[in-house]
Amino acid sequence: MPAWFAPPEPTEAGGCRVRGTTGDPMEWLAMRLAVLGYEFEVREPAELAAFVRELGGRLVRAGGG
């Protein structure tokens, strides 16, 4: 993980959890997560999850899908 994320915590399911970040705006965090190249799930805050869904839809439409 890049240094601008908080250190990831391993989970029992073999993934990792990231809590907190550098204090960047939610939109910037969503973009950073999207470009990492890994599958991820936003569990909270609800506002970030909603923004990621919106951003995903926009990216799909931009790609012609």
Protein Blocks (a to p, Z undefined) as FASTA:
>chain_A
ZZkbccddddfkopacdehiehiafklmmmmmmmnopacddfbdfklmmmmmmmmmmmmm
mnoZZ
